[in-house]
């Protein structure tokens, strides 16, 4: 499923659901995900410009955005740079 999400643009709509599963897993492992993630900074892995053009999106950025919405964490999309 992760590979399909990574390469199939029509699966972008699954980002909120996948982020919810990740948040639920964090709750099981660490307790309250809101307190854990709320203190975190989510930094998605940047993609090469050619990959963004071919895929049309960055799956890690979608997941970071959705996890931030769920948990109240901050997401920083411009901290890392692909070189």
C-alpha positions as CSV (number, residue, x, y, z in Angstrom):
1,X,0.0,0.0,0.0
2,X,2.8,2.4,0.8
3,X,4.4,2.0,-2.6
4,X,1.0,2.5,-4.3
5,X,0.5,5.7,-2.2
6,X,3.9,6.8,-3.3
7,X,3.5,6.4,-7.0
8,X,-0.3,6.5,-7.7
9,X,-1.6,10.1,-7.8
10,X,-5.2,9.0,-7.4
11,X,-4.4,7.7,-3.9
12,X,-3.6,11.1,-2.6
13,X,-7.0,11.2,-1.1
14,X,-5.9,8.5,1.3
15,X,-3.4,10.8,3.0
16,X,-5.9,11.7,5.9
17,X,-6.7,8.1,6.5
18,X,-3.0,6.9,6.5
19,X,-2.1,9.8,8.8
20,X,-4.9,8.7,11.1
21,X,-3.5,5.2,11.2
22,X,-0.1,6.5,12.0
23,X,-1.5,8.7,14.8
24,X,-3.5,5.7,16.2
25,X,-0.3,3.6,16.2
26,X,1.6,6.3,18.0
27,X,-1.2,6.4,20.6
28,X,-0.9,2.6,21.1
29,X,2.9,2.8,21.4
30,X,3.4,6.1,23.2
31,X,0.1,6.9,24.8
32,X,-1.6,10.1,23.7
33,X,-0.5,11.0,20.2
34,X,-1.6,14.6,20.6
35,X,0.8,15.3,23.5
36,X,3.7,13.4,21.7
37,X,3.2,15.0,18.3
38,X,2.0,18.3,19.6
39,X,5.5,19.0,20.8
40,X,7.1,17.8,17.5
41,X,8.2,19.3,14.3
42,X,7.3,17.2,11.3
43,X,9.8,17.6,8.4
44,X,8.9,15.8,5.2
45,X,11.7,14.4,3.1
46,X,12.1,16.6,0.0
47,X,11.9,15.1,-3.5
48,X,14.0,15.8,-6.5
49,X,12.3,18.3,-8.8
50,X,12.0,15.7,-11.5
51,X,10.2,13.3,-9.2
52,X,7.8,15.9,-8.1
53,X,7.1,16.7,-11.8
54,X,6.6,13.1,-12.7
55,X,4.5,12.2,-9.6
56,X,2.8,15.5,-9.1
57,X,3.1,15.4,-5.3
58,X,5.3,14.5,-2.4
59,X,3.7,11.8,-0.3
60,X,5.8,12.6,2.8
61,X,4.6,16.2,2.6
62,X,1.0,15.1,2.4
63,X,1.4,12.8,5.4
64,X,3.2,15.6,7.4
65,X,0.4,18.0,6.6
66,X,-2.3,15.6,7.7
67,X,-0.5,14.5,10.8
68,X,-0.1,18.2,11.8
69,X,-3.8,18.7,11.4
70,X,-4.6,15.7,13.5
71,X,-2.1,16.3,16.3
72,X,-1.5,20.1,16.4
73,X,2.2,19.5,15.6
74,X,3.9,22.0,13.4
75,X,5.1,21.0,9.9
76,X,8.1,22.6,8.2
77,X,8.2,22.0,4.5
78,X,11.2,24.1,3.7
79,X,13.9,23.1,6.2
80,X,15.4,20.3,4.2
81,X,16.7,20.7,0.7
82,X,17.3,18.0,-1.9
83,X,20.8,18.4,-3.3
